[in-house]
Amino acid sequence: MDIVVSRNAVVKIVRNIKKEYIERDRLKKIEESSEPITDEEWEIWKEEEETKYACLTEVEKGVLSLDAAVLKEEWTPCTEDLPPLSYMSYLTSDSNKIIGIHAIDGNGEWIGTDVPIKAWITLPVPYEAES
């Protein structure tokens, strides 16, 4: 039996797991701290957490490169969610119903377009000739 999953659904699950782990660690840090935690300490802690859970970011990248045979592609409206990885190209549909390829920056803004992007979908895996 083949399992067909939505790429976007899997990425959302991975993101939520990462958020839960970081929140759990944050609460533990607050609980164990005998003094108030400074803004500088929080910034250092955030960097450490990103490093600690970098493997989950790698899982996201792996999901995005899975073979299309196990994935169900679907357009995601930008009102529901933005792409999971910044500075990676996505197939987009804008308000003029034109399909293009765009990347999103770290602030959630689409790069290289003045027309509002309405929906996105991950690009397919590149063609590889059979030998």
C-alpha positions as CSV (number, residue, x, y, z in Angstrom):
1,M,0.0,0.0,0.0
2,D,1.4,3.4,-1.0
3,I,1.3,6.2,1.5
4,V,0.5,9.6,0.0
5,V,1.0,12.6,2.2
6,S,0.9,16.4,1.7
7,R,4.4,17.9,1.8
8,N,3.0,21.0,3.4
9,A,1.2,18.9,6.1
10,V,4.5,17.1,7.0
11,V,6.4,20.4,7.1
12,K,3.8,21.9,9.5
13,I,4.1,18.9,11.8
14,V,7.9,19.2,11.9
15,R,7.6,23.0,12.6
16,N,5.1,22.4,15.4
17,I,7.3,19.7,17.0
18,K,10.2,22.2,16.9
19,K,8.0,24.9,18.5
20,E,6.8,22.6,21.2
21,Y,10.4,21.5,22.1
22,I,11.6,25.1,22.2
23,E,8.7,26.2,24.4
24,R,9.2,23.2,26.7
25,D,12.9,24.2,27.0
26,R,12.0,27.9,27.6
27,L,9.6,27.0,30.4
28,K,12.3,24.8,32.0
29,K,14.8,27.6,31.8
30,I,12.4,30.0,33.5
31,E,11.6,27.4,36.2
32,E,15.3,26.6,36.9
33,S,16.5,30.2,36.9
34,S,17.0,31.8,40.4
35,E,17.4,35.3,38.9
36,P,15.6,37.2,36.1
37,I,16.9,36.3,32.7
38,T,18.3,39.2,30.7
39,D,17.5,40.0,27.1
40,E,21.1,39.2,26.2
41,E,20.8,35.8,27.9
42,W,17.6,35.1,26.0
43,E,19.3,35.9,22.7
44,I,22.1,33.5,23.4
45,W,19.6,30.9,24.5
46,K,17.6,31.3,21.3
47,E,20.8,30.7,19.2
48,E,21.6,27.6,21.3
49,E,18.0,26.3,20.8
50,E,18.2,26.8,17.0
51,T,21.5,24.8,17.0
52,K,20.1,22.2,19.3
53,Y,17.1,21.6,17.0
54,A,18.8,22.2,13.7
55,C,18.1,18.6,12.8
56,L,14.4,19.5,12.5
57,T,15.2,22.2,10.0
58,E,17.2,19.5,8.1
59,V,14.1,17.3,8.2
60,E,12.0,20.1,6.6
61,K,14.6,20.3,3.8
62,G,14.5,16.6,3.4
63,V,10.7,16.6,3.1
64,L,10.9,19.3,0.5
65,S,13.2,17.1,-1.6
66,L,11.1,13.8,-1.3
67,D,10.2,12.0,-4.5
68,A,7.0,13.3,-6.0
69,A,5.6,9.7,-6.0
70,V,5.0,9.8,-2.2
71,L,3.7,13.4,-2.1
72,K,0.4,15.0,-2.8
73,E,1.0,18.6,-4.0
74,E,-1.4,21.3,-3.2
75,W,-1.5,25.1,-3.5
76,T,-1.2,26.8,-0.1
77,P,-3.0,30.2,0.1
78,C,-0.6,32.8,1.6
79,T,-3.4,33.7,4.0
80,E,-3.1,30.2,5.6
81,D,0.7,29.8,5.7
82,L,3.9,31.0,4.1
83,P,6.7,28.8,2.8
84,P,8.7,27.0,5.5
85,L,12.2,27.9,4.2
86,S,13.4,31.4,3.3
87,Y,15.4,32.1,0.2
88,M,14.3,28.9,-1.5
89,S,12.3,29.1,-4.8
90,Y,8.6,28.2,-4.9
91,L,6.1,28.1,-7.6
92,T,3.7,31.0,-7.0
93,S,0.4,32.3,-8.3
94,D,-0.2,36.1,-8.0
95,S,-3.3,38.2,-7.9
96,N,-3.3,38.4,-11.7
97,K,-3.4,34.6,-11.9
98,I,0.1,34.5,-13.3
99,I,2.3,31.6,-12.3
100,G,5.9,32.3,-11.5
101,I,8.9,31.2,-9.4
102,H,9.7,33.4,-6.4
103,A,11.6,33.1,-3.1
104,I,10.5,34.6,0.2
105,D,12.9,36.5,2.5
106,G,13.4,36.0,6.2
107,N,10.7,38.6,6.9
108,G,7.9,36.8,5.0
109,E,8.1,39.2,2.0
110,W,8.2,37.8,-1.6
111,I,11.3,38.7,-3.5
112,G,11.3,40.1,-7.1
113,T,7.6,40.9,-7.5
114,D,5.4,44.0,-7.0
115,V,2.2,42.0,-7.5
116,P,0.8,40.3,-4.4
117,I,1.4,36.5,-4.3
118,K,-1.8,34.7,-3.4
119,A,-0.6,31.1,-3.2
120,W,2.5,28.9,-3.4
121,I,3.5,25.3,-3.9
122,T,6.9,23.6,-3.7
123,L,8.8,23.1,-6.9
124,P,9.0,19.5,-8.2
125,V,12.1,17.5,-7.9
126,P,14.5,18.2,-10.9
127,Y,14.3,15.7,-13.8
128,E,16.9,13.0,-13.6
129,A,17.3,10.7,-16.7
130,E,17.3,7.0,-16.1
131,S,20.6,5.4,-17.0
